[in-house]
Every structure is written in structure tokens, then in C-alpha cells.
Amino acid sequence: MKMISPSNVAVDIGQTLKPHEYIGMVRREVLDAYLRDRAAEAGASVLNGLFLKMDMPKASNAPYVLHYTAYDSKTNGAGEKRTLEVDAVIGADGANSRVAKSINAGDYEYAIAFQERIKISDDKMKYYENLAEMYVGDDVSPDFYGWVFPKCDHVAVGTGTVTHKADIKKFQLATRLRADSKITGGKIIRVEAHPIPEHPRPRRLQDRVALVGDAAGYVTKCSGEGIYFAAKCAEAIVEGSENGKRMANESDLRKYLEKWDKTYWPTYKVLDILQKVFYRSNPASEAFVEMCADEYVQKMTFDSYLYKKVAPGNPIEDLKLAVNTIGSLVRVNALTREMDKLTPNSKFPNFFRPLHFTFQLFSPKGVKWKQHQQLLSQLAQPHCLAAEGAQYHNQKPLAQKENKGYANCVQPQASYKVAILGASGGIGQPLALLVKMSPLVSELNLYDIANVKGVAADLSHCNTPSQVSDFTGASELANCLKGANVVVIPAGVPRKPGMTRDDLFNINANIVKTLVEAVADNCPDAFIHIISNPVNSTVPIAAEVLKRKGVYDPKKLFGVTTLDVVRANTFVAQKKHLRLIDVDVPVVGGHAGITILPLLSKTKPSTTFTDEEVQELTVRIQNAGTEVVEAKAGAGSATLSMAYAAARFVESSLRALDGDSDVYECAFVQSNLSELPFFASRIKIGKDGVEALISSDLQGLTEYEQKALDALKPELKASIEKGIGFVQKEPVAT
């Protein structure tokens, strides 16, 4: 391995390894398949399914009943609910473990690890054939490290952090820049992100249920490896059951826990201390790399890593190591001064970013000045890495445009036209400003029946790439829409005190109908974002208009319900004292009153709520619009938060159009997830619109959520039918 310091000093480590010792680099998709196949050959039954919940045994020798959705040749891909009785359960289902939730195992702090698989040329791959690289420094991570690991025929480039998850893509970009000459010309073939536990869960065992790996929080500090400990748990179960001759019990599994704590806990704490001390700053990291040049340090480090225990050392060498460590840390202040010389300025101005539109970028120490300017240029055009808010899913390929190899990725071009209809209103103006800040927008067309010229003039002074044009009145609507890729419709009258969304219907229904007719005539292939309330009715209105025009594509019509998700995330983070950037609450149903159903049981990170908290949060999320209307006392409705949420959805749509294959949002769309023709749920968005409806959120609901779901359907059904009926009674303009 090479350990590379913030100032790019490289130290070769591994000189003390014996011929039979090595760090194994695996491709999990290959290893996991191999292990499953080997288990099947040994007599295990491998079931392809989604685990939903677990019924606890009613007697000491009774079985656990697992509920799952089976996906096999018999289900034809649709999935079938099944149950399975078992004597013992090993929860190896990852950081968001449903098994852990079933035994109330509690939560843990976690790091986020982000990784890109990059295919590089054969000659460059030879360099990494038997070599791994670790980069330290606050440019690649403030509390972890960046890496380039060989994966047989490609490399994995990644980084991780506990404290600055929102900046993970900035750190990833810096990691790629540090390894630039060795991976230039490569193509990204996969993007992956994983939560990595920082400590074990409060409960790891209950009766005959044991948690392993990420589900338990058993991972090696500094490296994040957990497979070794999972294998040790399996050994304990086999031993405790006498190779399957008797039922293993809690005392058998408790022996595994006690052995783990006794054998591995010292290693865990030592590595934890090392991580906190030496990754906390550039000078400390510089000192750490300096120490790693010492062969005794390397021997102790590798022995501890390879054999998962703190290796006994030589007392004299240990004393020398302690003195050297203290000396290295004392020199930190001197190193700080030296490293500051590498970067003439310590701060740079704000750059606008999608969703998290501004952040202050501090100079990444240790990066050469020319490289530093290149990094800033890349961050100012951030689309080669998706904007914050994207959810990366394990082992999904990242779509690439043919002309967008890795080498060209850092300079995206603004190339999409967005039209906002109702741009001079309370939502339209702040929405237009936020969309103007997107690096993906080349043309921003603003339409309204009045007062839009001044809005356009004002926005045109902002020094972002898009050109702003204004269009006033029905006679200019067609020109506004021609060639548009995304059309956003916030037009309509706002809510007033005492007014429900349905009170708006008669006014806003005709506005939406007229505007969608124009969209159908001038840009029928555009993504259409409906904001005008009541969305539960205006989306069906838009669908009926498009059907009559013969251009209806259900994949491209969206009711924007993102504000419900934004509110749910905010209120949950406040109530449970969570970092807001970590929270994600899916919201399903519709976009009015009781039709808004936040699925708090599906909150990420996994969070426990009392019945009172569920009731309080659900009602507040449902009535949040009224909360704003009343607070403004007749002076308006929720315009600013709605504009923010709509801008987030616009940015997600643009990323999907641009080829990002991991874009997920909640939206009110044509759906088969319920008996209703339209339904809000989490969706995957692609180049052609809705690619998938995420049904898993609706599986394993709590009793409260299921009752609320059943209760909302009649009201949502009536609103949908009201919208459809409105168009059927009205002529559609030719």
C-alpha cells in the first residue's frame, strides 16, 4: 500500500508482510454470489425475497415467523407474500436493518462511504495490479481517508466521512484530483454509497436473534470491514447448535458476544483513537504518514488489521513509538505553518450548488496551486457529480452519455430549457431565482399575464449561465413553450385564511387546463411539473387535457409534492435532534390534508417514535400549509418553502434528463400502487420520466399508517374524480 499525505508525500507500507500475508481486495458482487452458491452446495436454501417483519415466538421453543415478499420464477417478478418458520435469526441486513428494528436494537452514529468504480486503461491498471492507495487530508475527508483500490479489471475510487456527509461529493472530487494522473481517461462504470457504523448498536442479541456486520455495528474502525465478524458469529451458531443437532439459545450466542468484546474491543478502541487523533487535521495526518514510514509501526498496524487484535509489541520499541508519536503531534503546529505556504489564500468566495445552493469552500491544504484552481473550476460546475439530495443505491450502474467519459466529466454544459408559467407570483419569483442558479439550465423562460418583464430583467443580472426571457399574456405563451424540456406550473391564486385547497378548485382548474393545452400544442415531450393547487385535482385535469390532445405520456406528468417531504424531514430532525442532512421521510398519498401521509416508520436513519410523536408529527405535516397561511395573516401562503421544494424537483428532473441514473423523489403521478389512478409515492426518474414506482415503502406499514392510508383513499378518490369530471364537462381548445 501507499499512504499519501496532505502534501502528497507518499510512504510505502507493507514491507513487514510475510509471503502468505496480504490485504484482500474483493468485488462484493462476485464474492457474495460465490458465498451464496457455496452455501447452497452445502445444503442451504437460498430464498430471493424482501424481508418485511418478524413475529416473535410465543414460547421458549417456538419458532420465529418471518414475513417476506418472495421473488422467484413462480412469482413472475410480481412478488408474493410468504412466511417462514425458523429456530434462529441472523440479522445481516445492513445499516437499515429491519431485524434490528424488530428487536428494538437502537441506533448508532454512522459514516457515509461514497465510491466510484472506474475503468482505466490496461497500462494504467498495471500500476494498481498489486497496489492500493490511501489519501489523507481535509481535502479528501475531514475525519476519514480517500482511497484507490484495485478491483481485478478496474479501480474503486472513494472517500468517507462522519461529520460532513453533505460535502461527500466535494471530497470525492478532491480524491479523484489527487489520483488524477493515474486514472485520467477512465470511465465511471458504477457509483455506490454505503452507511458504515461508527460503533455497535446498544443491543446486538435477543433470545435467538443475533445481529452481525453493519446491522450490529461490527466493523473495523479505519477500514470499515465487517465480514470477518459475521463469519465469527456463524461459527458461534454452528458450535452452539452442535452442528444443527439442537436449537441454539441465547446463552450460546451470548458466548459469541463475550468473545467478540474480549478479543476485538481493544482493537476497536485503539483504531478509534487513531482515527480521531490523526485524521482530525492536515498537520495530524501529515504526522501520521510520517510515522507510517517506521517499520515497527507498519508491523503493529498490519498485525492488528490482519488478525483483528492488538498485537503484543516489544516494550522498548513501544516506548520509542510513544516518544515518536508525541514528537509528531508536537510538530503539528510547525507543519501547519509549512502547509499554509502551499496555498496563498485560505478562503474562496461562495459557489452556488443545486439544492444546497451555497457553501463556503476552504482551501484544501496540500493541493498544488494549479491543481487547486482546477478543483475550484470543477466545483463551480458540479454536475459531473450529482447534486446533493440524490440517493445513490448499491451496485447500480451510472448511465453515461457516449461523449461523457471520465476525462470530460468535469465540464458539463448548461443545455436545458425551463419554462415557468406564473413566474411573477409569490411562488414563481423565488422559484425563478433558484432555477436561474442551476448550472444545467441554458434558457429560462418566464411567463405570466402581467408584471413578468421586471422579474426577468432583475434575474438577468445574475451571473449564472442561463439566458432569461419574458413572455406576457396568452399571445406570447406559445413562444415561451417552444423547445422547453421542463415546464413548471405554479400559476393560480394563493390560499387565503380559512380557504382549503379544494376552495381553490374552481379558480385554478381553468388556469391549469388552459396552460396545459398550450404545453400539449408546443412542447408535448416536456416534463410537466404541476404545482398549482389542489394538486390532487389539477394533475388529473392535466392528464385529461393531454389525453384529449393525443399526447399524454404518464411518465412525464408530475404533481410536485416535494414540499411535504421537505417539511417531514425538517420536523422530524427538529423533534428527534437529528442532523437534517441525514433525514429522509417518504410521504405518500396526495397533497392535501389527510391525504398527505408521512411514513415515519420508514424514516432514515432508523428512528423510534412514540405513538404521541407519530400523531403530533403527522398532523403537523398535514396542516403545515395552514400553519403558514395563518402566520402570514392574510398576506400570503407557503410561497418560499414551496419554491425551494419545486426547485429541488426541477433540479432532480434535469439531472435525470442529463443521464444521472440514480434520481429518486416523491411525486403525485399515475400509479398502480393502489386502486386509485393517481398516487404520491417515491419514484425513480430517468431520461424518459418516471422509470419506477418504489413499492417497498408501502410494505410493512405500522397499524397507524395502514389505517391512515385506508382513511385517505376516499377523499383522494373524490378529488381525482373531481378533476377528471371538470375536463369532461369542458371543451378542449384545438
C-alpha atoms as one frame of an Amber mdcrd trajectory, in Angstrom:
protein
   0.000   0.000   0.000   0.919   3.630  -0.381  -0.131   6.139   2.290  -0.188
   9.645   0.773  -0.116  12.723   2.995  -1.935  16.065   2.545   1.215  17.483
   0.949   1.399  14.428  -1.354   4.320  12.776   0.430   3.960   9.042  -0.291
   5.082   6.305   2.088   5.220   2.644   1.037   3.770   0.414   3.726   3.592
  -3.362   3.864   7.321  -4.038   3.891   6.864  -6.202   7.008   4.261  -8.530
   5.464   5.252 -12.188   5.288   4.864 -14.075   1.955   1.491 -15.549   2.984
   0.079 -12.241   4.286  -1.849  -9.786   2.161  -4.821  -7.410   2.194  -7.550
  -8.980   0.060  -9.371  -6.656  -2.339 -12.734  -8.137  -3.323 -15.609  -7.283
  -5.615 -18.599  -7.808  -3.360 -20.930  -8.644  -6.227 -18.601 -11.560  -7.093
 -17.731 -12.615  -3.542 -21.343 -12.565  -2.332 -22.524 -14.681  -5.251 -19.691
 -17.148  -4.618 -20.569 -17.449  -0.922 -24.278 -17.932  -1.665 -23.524 -20.619
  -4.255 -21.157 -22.400  -1.884 -23.772 -22.331   0.889 -26.364 -23.772  -1.495
 -23.967 -26.545  -2.487 -23.555 -27.364   1.209 -27.334 -27.736   1.621 -28.566
 -24.217   2.459 -31.828 -22.940   0.970 -31.336 -19.596  -0.766 -34.541 -17.541
  -0.966 -34.742 -14.442  -3.161 -37.026 -12.040  -1.329 -37.573  -8.849   0.631
 -37.781  -9.305   4.422 -40.733  -7.369   5.864 -41.167  -8.203   9.547 -40.752
 -10.897  12.177 -43.256 -12.403  14.647 -41.654 -13.268  17.968 -42.075 -16.816
  19.384 -44.893 -17.319  21.878 -42.968 -19.972  23.819 -39.303 -20.653  24.540
 -39.070 -23.432  21.969 -41.488 -21.940  19.420 -40.222 -20.718  16.040 -39.824
 -17.178  14.756 -42.163 -16.400  11.865 -40.554 -14.323   9.124 -42.777 -12.394
   6.706 -41.242 -11.660   3.329 -42.055 -10.924  -0.289 -40.718 -13.713  -2.480
 -39.292 -13.002  -5.927 -38.654 -16.200  -7.861 -39.678 -17.982 -11.044 -43.062
 -18.820  -9.549 -43.983 -15.190  -8.872 -43.131 -13.960 -12.379 -41.380 -10.905
 -10.964 -44.503  -9.526  -9.259 -43.620 -10.741  -5.767 -45.667 -12.906  -3.421
 -46.176 -12.520   0.340 -44.918 -15.600   2.209 -43.932 -16.681   5.711 -41.139
 -18.897   7.014 -40.682 -20.526  10.436 -37.123 -20.659  11.770 -35.338 -21.511
  15.030 -32.768 -18.715  14.936 -32.329 -15.476  13.010 -29.080 -13.786  11.994
 -29.754 -10.185  11.035 -27.169  -9.431   8.347 -29.407  -6.932   6.578 -27.212
  -3.855   6.709 -27.244  -0.476   8.371 -31.017  -0.003   7.955 -31.676  -3.461
   9.399 -35.331  -4.440   9.816 -34.210  -7.313  12.026 -32.555  -4.778  14.355
 -35.760  -2.765  14.392 -37.732  -5.923  15.250 -35.740  -6.416  18.467 -35.504
  -2.673  19.284 -31.736  -2.782  18.985 -31.326   1.010  18.995 -29.384   3.242
  16.620 -25.797   4.241  16.036 -23.788   7.071  14.517 -22.561   6.209  11.035
 -20.151   7.376   8.361 -21.116   7.631   4.707 -18.764   5.965   2.231 -19.005
   7.058  -1.407 -17.237   5.143  -4.163 -16.969   5.204  -7.946 -15.821   2.167
  -9.927 -13.638   3.480 -12.749 -12.425   1.507 -15.751  -8.931   2.702 -16.663
  -6.611   1.687 -19.487  -4.613  -1.546 -19.214  -1.304   0.295 -18.907  -2.636
   2.388 -16.018  -4.174  -0.711 -14.432  -0.715  -2.321 -14.264   0.275   0.327
 -11.701  -2.559  -0.818  -9.418  -2.141  -4.550 -10.152  -0.730  -5.225  -6.693
  -1.107  -1.858  -5.017  -3.715   0.090  -3.048  -3.537   3.820  -2.222  -4.842
   5.729   0.793  -5.028   9.532   0.707  -5.343  11.589   3.896  -6.064  15.292
   4.231  -9.050  17.536   4.792  -9.493  17.972   1.035 -10.451  14.265   0.712
 -12.112  13.900   4.143 -12.068  15.806   7.447 -12.188  12.601   9.527 -11.547
   9.582   7.261  -9.463   8.979   4.147  -9.761   8.682   0.392  -8.729   5.570
  -1.490  -7.924   3.952  -4.808  -8.342   0.185  -4.515  -7.798  -2.343  -7.336
 -10.862  -4.449  -8.258  -9.471  -7.007 -10.724 -10.026  -5.170 -14.028 -10.871
  -1.683 -12.706 -10.292   0.540  -9.674 -12.569   1.780  -6.911 -12.055   5.442
  -6.025 -13.812   6.687  -2.932 -13.895   8.536   0.367 -15.916   8.677   3.573
 -16.905  10.980   6.407 -18.895  11.039   9.630 -19.032  14.749  10.300 -19.544
  16.316   6.848 -21.877  13.985   4.947 -23.359  16.847   2.922 -19.936  17.504
   1.363 -19.180  13.905   0.369 -19.164  14.641  -3.367 -16.781  17.550  -2.877
 -14.408  15.174  -1.062 -14.844  12.583  -3.814 -13.892  15.125  -6.448 -10.766
  16.025  -4.472  -9.827  12.335  -4.158 -10.054  11.910  -7.900  -7.948  15.023
  -8.366  -5.246  13.704  -6.018  -5.047  10.488  -8.098  -5.599  12.376 -11.349
  -2.601  11.342 -13.474  -3.100   7.656 -12.635  -6.816   7.470 -13.539  -7.142
  10.122 -16.268  -9.150   8.876 -19.217 -11.068   6.337 -17.173 -14.834   5.906
 -17.335 -17.145   5.629 -14.354 -18.944   2.290 -14.604 -20.708   2.244 -11.250
 -21.491   4.566  -8.336 -22.003   3.199  -4.825 -22.729   4.670  -1.411 -22.935
   2.880   1.928 -23.522   3.879   5.553 -20.739   2.489   7.773 -21.449   2.137
  11.534 -19.184   4.027  13.894 -19.968   1.837  16.911 -22.071  -1.253  17.778
 -25.791  -0.943  18.477 -26.870  -0.822  22.147 -28.490  -4.270  21.698 -26.922
  -6.916  19.490 -28.689 -10.019  20.723 -32.128 -11.034  21.928 -33.089 -14.656
  22.579 -32.222 -16.499  19.346 -31.778 -13.369  17.222 -28.237 -12.098  16.599
 -27.122  -9.090  14.572 -23.911  -9.186  12.531 -21.925  -6.873  10.288 -23.374
  -3.434   9.625 -26.696  -4.473  11.186 -24.892  -4.919  14.522 -22.386  -2.116
  14.043 -19.499  -4.602  13.947 -16.943  -3.097  11.618 -13.237  -2.454  11.903
 -12.501   1.172  12.634 -10.490   2.974   9.953 -11.227   0.324   7.305 -14.971
  -0.352   7.672 -14.582  -4.136   7.251 -17.308  -6.276   8.849 -17.297  -9.618
   7.015 -14.777 -11.208   9.385 -17.016 -10.663  12.416 -20.068 -12.020  10.574
 -18.160 -15.237   9.913 -17.247 -15.480  13.604 -20.930 -15.203  14.567 -21.763
 -18.030  12.156 -19.119 -20.180  13.839 -20.719 -19.492  17.237 -24.156 -20.579
  15.994 -22.794 -23.772  14.431 -20.883 -24.566  17.619 -23.806 -23.691  19.901
 -26.238 -25.874  17.958 -23.745 -28.747  17.852 -23.751 -28.598  14.062 -27.533
 -28.387  13.929 -28.320 -31.213  16.380 -30.038 -28.935  18.877 -31.598 -25.475
  18.954 -29.093 -22.751  19.724 -30.201 -20.472  22.544 -29.325 -17.018  23.804
 -26.534 -18.302  26.041 -24.839 -19.881  23.014 -24.986 -16.631  21.111 -24.012
 -14.658  24.205 -20.704 -16.524  24.172 -20.041 -15.037  20.741 -20.739 -11.530
  22.049 -18.489 -12.005  25.063 -15.747 -13.433  22.879 -16.091 -10.519  20.459
 -15.910  -7.944  23.234 -12.948  -9.626  24.868 -10.973 -10.322  21.687 -11.754
  -7.398  19.428 -12.857  -4.491  21.616  -9.282  -3.349  22.407  -8.505  -3.265
  18.678 -11.684  -1.314  18.030 -10.833   1.312  20.663  -7.183   1.659  19.585
  -8.183   2.211  15.950 -10.941   4.582  17.078  -8.411   6.707  18.945  -6.008
   6.650  15.991  -8.779   7.771  13.651  -9.862  10.633  15.926  -6.324  11.844
  16.633  -4.629  11.511  13.259  -7.465  12.241  10.819  -8.677  15.366  12.607
  -6.469  17.868  10.724  -3.954  18.111   7.905  -0.962  18.517  10.212  -2.037
  15.497  12.279  -2.482  13.477   9.090   0.951  14.606   7.907   2.403  13.392
  11.202   0.570  10.075  10.842   2.032   9.432   7.392   5.469  10.328   8.717
   5.032   7.737  11.478   3.893   5.105   8.976   7.357   5.106   7.398   8.578
   3.326  10.533   8.719  -0.469  10.010   7.706  -1.187  13.609   4.559   0.913
  13.154   3.805  -0.982   9.972   4.243  -4.350  11.645   1.969  -3.446  14.549
  -0.629  -1.941  12.214  -0.787  -4.876   9.830  -0.727  -7.478  12.596  -3.680
  -5.751  14.249  -5.571  -5.478  10.975  -4.867  -8.979   9.659  -5.534 -10.812
  12.909  -8.172  -8.439  14.370  -6.461  -7.998  17.717  -3.926  -5.665  19.259
  -0.627  -7.419  18.642   1.759  -7.725  21.612   4.722  -5.480  20.998   8.330
  -5.066  22.071   8.367  -2.890  25.247  11.429  -0.935  24.131  10.021  -0.376
  20.652   6.673   0.581  22.202   8.391   3.253  24.293  10.217   4.607  21.246
   6.917   4.617  19.351   5.220   6.595  22.137   8.015   9.190  22.102   7.876
   9.454  18.306   4.109   9.810  18.371   4.266  12.637  20.896   7.036  14.266
  18.873   4.982  14.035  15.695   1.988  15.664  17.353   4.155  18.412  18.892
   5.397  19.208  15.386   1.823  19.683  14.205   1.935  23.442  14.676   5.124
  23.705  12.657   3.587  21.569   9.921   0.562  23.837   9.873   2.727  26.816
   9.025   4.589  24.897   6.312   1.410  23.625   4.710  -0.199  27.053   4.692
   2.621  28.139   2.359   1.230  25.752  -0.262  -1.972  27.774  -0.614  -1.624
  31.584  -0.862  -5.196  32.261   0.211  -7.127  30.359   2.838 -10.650  31.152
   1.684 -12.560  31.393  -1.546 -15.872  33.000  -2.393 -19.180  31.170  -2.252
 -20.210  28.991  -5.187 -23.802  28.167  -5.922 -24.707  24.493  -5.797 -28.061
  22.859  -6.647 -30.250  22.334  -3.541 -27.528  23.327  -1.084 -27.131  26.410
  -3.176 -24.244  27.995  -1.354 -21.355  26.764   0.670 -18.060  28.292   1.666
 -15.130  26.385   0.260 -11.986  26.447   2.356  -8.674  25.910   0.680  -7.779
  22.182   0.653  -4.300  22.250   2.111  -1.724  20.123   0.376  -3.107  20.576
  -3.138  -0.754  22.330  -5.547  -1.959  25.811  -6.518  -2.592  24.899 -10.176
  -4.491  21.795  -9.094  -6.360  23.920  -6.572  -7.629  26.263  -9.286  -8.685
  23.208 -11.322 -10.599  21.836  -8.321 -12.411  25.136  -7.841 -13.319  25.209
 -11.517 -14.774  21.722 -11.240 -16.736  22.565  -8.130 -18.180  25.636  -9.812
 -19.555  23.255 -12.489 -20.610  20.417 -10.190 -22.785  18.275 -12.412 -20.221
  15.568 -13.052 -21.251  14.515  -9.559 -24.993  14.633  -8.877 -26.333  17.437
  -6.703 -26.917  16.901  -3.005 -30.149  15.100  -2.268 -29.549  12.299  -4.803
 -29.818   8.877  -3.249 -27.130   6.503  -4.507 -28.080   2.860  -4.352 -25.633
  -0.007  -4.055 -24.468  -1.726  -7.238 -26.462   0.279  -9.778 -24.626   1.298
 -12.970 -24.258   5.014 -13.606 -25.623   5.983 -17.001 -23.087   7.780 -19.158
 -23.562   9.847 -22.264 -21.412   8.470 -25.093 -19.390  11.646 -25.248 -19.043
  11.924 -21.472 -16.135   9.750 -20.438 -14.454  10.332 -17.127 -11.920  12.696
 -18.635 -14.657  15.007 -19.917 -16.913  14.717 -16.897 -15.771  17.823 -15.070
 -17.033  20.387 -17.588 -20.811  19.944 -18.050 -22.614  22.341 -20.335 -25.864
  24.084 -19.455 -28.164  22.677 -22.122 -31.786  22.570 -20.925 -34.658  24.993
 -21.397 -37.019  25.511 -18.463 -40.310  27.430 -18.698 -42.083  28.738 -15.581
 -45.744  29.595 -16.089 -46.852  32.020 -13.399 -43.380  33.444 -12.900 -44.343
  36.793 -11.360 -46.348  35.263  -8.498 -45.435  34.515  -4.907 -44.006  31.092
  -5.780 -42.898  31.921  -9.320 -40.419  34.679  -8.421 -38.308  32.815  -5.827
 -38.591  29.645  -7.931 -37.241  31.502 -10.952 -34.287  32.743  -8.897 -33.438
  29.242  -7.673 -33.739  27.719 -11.146 -31.541  30.537 -12.528 -28.811  29.254
 -10.202 -28.758  25.760 -11.735 -25.666  25.026 -13.873 -27.803  22.786 -16.114
 -30.187  25.466 -17.384 -29.272  27.252 -20.630 -32.570  29.094 -21.180 -35.072
  30.217 -18.563 -38.403  31.398 -19.995 -40.731  33.286 -17.659 -44.451  33.637
 -18.418 -47.304  35.407 -16.671 -50.320  37.515 -17.530 -48.649  40.646 -16.091
 -45.584  42.054 -14.292 -43.154  39.448 -15.624 -40.899  41.818 -17.580 -39.429
  43.318 -14.408 -38.838  39.913 -12.861 -36.910  38.799 -15.952 -34.856  41.996
 -16.046 -33.943  41.585 -12.389 -32.905  37.936 -12.779 -30.935  38.594 -15.950
 -28.344  40.466 -13.885 -27.375  37.282 -12.001 -24.082  35.924 -13.364 -25.166
  32.328 -13.946 -25.182  30.588 -17.361 -28.889  30.691 -18.283 -30.402  33.345
 -20.540 -33.663  34.794 -19.186 -36.585  35.760 -21.443 -40.003  37.164 -20.511
 -43.389  36.448 -22.114 -46.602  38.293 -21.213 -50.169  37.241 -21.961 -51.796
  34.472 -23.995 -50.431  35.767 -27.314 -46.819  35.065 -26.194 -47.436  31.763
 -24.400 -46.618  29.560 -27.419 -43.215  31.219 -27.949 -42.444  30.737 -24.262
 -43.039  26.991 -24.514 -41.413  26.049 -27.820 -38.465  23.701 -27.243 -38.915
  23.546 -23.468 -37.525  20.462 -21.709 -39.229  21.149 -18.379 -42.410  23.172
 -17.805 -43.241  24.222 -14.252 -46.759  25.489 -13.499 -47.152  27.391 -10.218
 -49.826  29.673 -11.771 -53.029  30.285  -9.841 -54.417  32.225  -6.914 -52.904
  31.708  -3.449 -54.697  30.341  -0.437 -56.233  32.823   1.991 -57.125  32.332
   5.675 -59.941  29.820   6.042 -59.527  28.604   2.455 -58.859  24.905   1.831
 -57.072  23.613  -1.249 -60.420  22.497  -2.634 -61.733  26.074  -2.316 -59.163
  26.954  -4.933 -60.514  24.424  -7.372 -62.916  26.450  -9.470 -60.375  29.254
  -9.944 -57.229  27.252 -10.547 -58.737  24.373 -12.529 -59.385  26.527 -15.566
 -55.931  28.157 -15.345 -54.201  24.772 -15.358 -56.421  23.483 -18.168 -55.568
  26.452 -20.394 -51.831  26.269 -19.729 -51.589  22.503 -20.262 -53.421  22.869
 -23.578 -50.626  25.214 -24.659 -47.975  22.770 -23.439 -49.608  19.982 -25.457
 -49.509  22.136 -28.592 -45.961  23.478 -28.270 -43.765  21.093 -26.233 -45.632
  17.797 -25.814 -42.451  15.887 -24.889 -41.552  18.148 -21.957 -41.602  17.090
 -18.318 -44.636  18.851 -16.799 -44.449  19.842 -13.121 -47.819  20.785 -11.622
 -47.626  22.965  -8.509 -50.993  24.749  -8.812 -53.316  23.592  -6.047 -55.261
  21.472  -5.429 -52.683  19.100  -6.914 -54.937  16.114  -6.162 -57.292  17.534
  -8.814 -55.070  19.604 -11.116 -52.846  16.658 -12.068 -55.871  14.614 -13.253
 -57.052  17.743 -15.116 -53.699  17.965 -16.899 -53.805  14.244 -17.734 -57.282
  14.513 -19.264 -56.280  17.544 -21.350 -53.205  15.735 -22.668 -55.274  12.645
 -23.462 -57.727  14.715 -25.492 -54.820  16.273 -27.342 -53.426  12.806 -28.065
 -50.045  13.487 -26.422 -50.464  12.060 -22.909 -47.337  10.363 -21.566 -47.983
   9.439 -17.904 -44.242   9.159 -17.290 -43.773  12.889 -17.911 -46.581  14.360
 -15.782 -45.676  15.093 -12.150 -47.600  16.581  -9.273 -44.917  18.246  -7.157
 -45.350  17.033  -3.564 -41.723  17.637  -2.586 -42.758  20.263  -0.023 -44.422
  17.539   2.061 -41.110  15.637   2.130 -39.137  18.801   2.929 -41.462  19.570
   5.830 -41.422  15.995   7.112 -37.616  15.916   7.074 -37.412  19.268   8.852
 -39.966  18.498  11.561 -38.553  15.025  12.276 -34.983  16.355  12.512 -36.131
  19.038  14.959 -38.188  16.644  17.067 -35.549  13.897  17.287 -32.471  16.174
  17.324 -31.033  14.664  14.144 -28.739  16.210  11.573 -31.131  17.481   8.922
 -28.925  16.380   6.023 -29.227  12.748   7.202 -33.036  12.631   7.449 -35.286
  11.210   4.729 -39.004  10.584   5.288 -41.092   9.222   2.382 -44.518  10.870
   2.051 -47.277   9.087   0.139 -50.935   9.546  -0.812 -51.799  13.013  -2.058
 -51.046  16.674  -1.438 -53.853  17.982   0.768 -54.852  17.496   4.395 -55.283
  13.879   5.468 -54.234  12.644   2.013 -50.675  13.606   2.999 -49.254  10.559
   4.785 -45.671  10.704   6.081 -44.371   7.160   6.606 -42.463   7.830   9.805
 -41.680   4.134  10.268 -39.604   4.362   7.073 -37.548   7.317   8.291 -33.842
   7.187   7.550 -31.803   6.971   9.661 -33.897   4.402  11.531 -35.736   6.309
  14.267 -38.136   5.284  17.020 -41.265   7.384  17.644 -43.812   7.182  20.434
 -47.476   6.979  19.463 -47.887  10.580  20.607 -44.973  11.738  18.446 -46.360
   9.948  15.394 -49.742  11.612  15.866 -48.236  15.045  16.520 -45.804  14.940
  13.589 -48.336  13.538  11.124 -50.916  16.204  11.932 -48.335  18.986  11.769
 -47.022  17.825   8.384 -50.583  17.581   7.057 -51.512  21.048   8.314 -48.190
  22.803   7.706 -49.630  24.860   4.840 -52.376  26.176   7.088 -49.738  26.979
   9.719 -48.033  29.333   7.245 -51.290  30.859   5.933 -52.376  31.732   9.466
 -48.931  33.055  10.403 -48.988  35.386   7.390 -52.434  36.582   8.470 -53.863
  37.007   5.006 -50.653  38.265   3.412 -49.929  35.043   1.512 -49.325  31.316
   1.703 -46.294  28.997   1.773 -44.528  30.549  -1.202 -40.853  30.437  -0.223
 -40.744  26.852   1.038 -42.816  25.765  -1.976 -40.361  27.480  -4.321 -37.461
  25.732  -2.602 -39.152  22.327  -2.871 -40.111  22.921  -6.515 -36.541  23.944
  -7.365 -35.296  20.726  -5.827 -37.685  18.739  -8.029 -36.663  20.720 -11.129
 -33.000  20.005 -10.420 -33.750  16.299  -9.981 -35.570  16.244 -13.321 -32.681
  17.991 -15.069 -30.178  15.524 -13.626 -32.324  12.650 -14.848 -32.583  14.199
 -18.326 -28.810  14.589 -18.316 -28.245  10.874 -17.724 -27.995  10.530 -13.944
 -29.413   7.072 -13.272 -29.916   7.440  -9.517 -32.557  10.141  -9.098 -35.365
   9.481  -6.608 -38.103  11.862  -5.434 -41.647  11.652  -4.114 -44.333  12.857
  -6.561 -48.065  12.534  -7.361 -48.201  10.525 -10.582 -50.265   7.974 -12.460
 -49.759   4.849 -10.383 -50.701   1.214  -9.870 -49.556   1.095  -6.249 -53.158
   1.417  -5.072 -56.608   1.094  -6.575 -56.530   4.843  -7.326 -55.399   6.078
 -10.772 -53.036   8.679  -9.236 -50.990   8.321  -6.075 -47.996  10.051  -4.481
 -45.028   7.829  -3.689 -41.286   7.679  -4.083 -40.380   7.327  -7.760 -37.234
   6.837  -9.793 -36.837   9.450 -12.538 -34.937   8.774 -15.758 -34.397  10.405
 -19.140 -37.919   9.488 -20.239 -39.653  10.414 -16.986 -40.921   8.014 -14.344
 -38.820   4.844 -14.556 -40.156   3.044 -11.496 -42.648   3.361  -8.665 -40.992
   2.375  -5.384 -43.454  -0.053  -3.820 -41.259  -1.132  -0.897 -42.199   1.988
   1.120 -45.780   0.692   1.299 -44.754  -2.715   2.635 -44.588  -3.432   6.348
 -46.554  -0.340   7.430 -47.423   0.212  11.078 -51.028  -0.179  12.167 -51.346
   3.621  12.420 -50.008   4.127   8.897 -52.210   1.420   7.399 -55.333   2.922
   8.971 -54.321   6.395   7.779 -53.711   5.038   4.271 -57.150   3.429   4.208
 -58.731   6.652   5.525 -57.160   8.963   2.927 -58.240   6.982  -0.121 -61.925
   8.062  -0.260 -61.001  11.763  -0.075 -58.208  11.378  -2.627 -60.518   9.410
  -4.924 -63.115  12.197  -4.786 -60.504  14.867  -5.615 -59.201  12.858  -8.580
 -62.703  12.294  -9.923 -63.481  15.992  -9.464 -60.536  16.914 -11.707 -61.403
  14.339 -14.363 -65.030  15.436 -14.327 -64.070  19.087 -14.782 -62.351  18.402
 -18.117 -65.016  16.021 -19.320 -67.581  18.810 -18.922 -65.389  21.389 -20.650
 -64.375  21.664 -24.321 -60.666  21.398 -25.021 -59.188  24.131 -27.225 -57.886
  22.977 -30.604
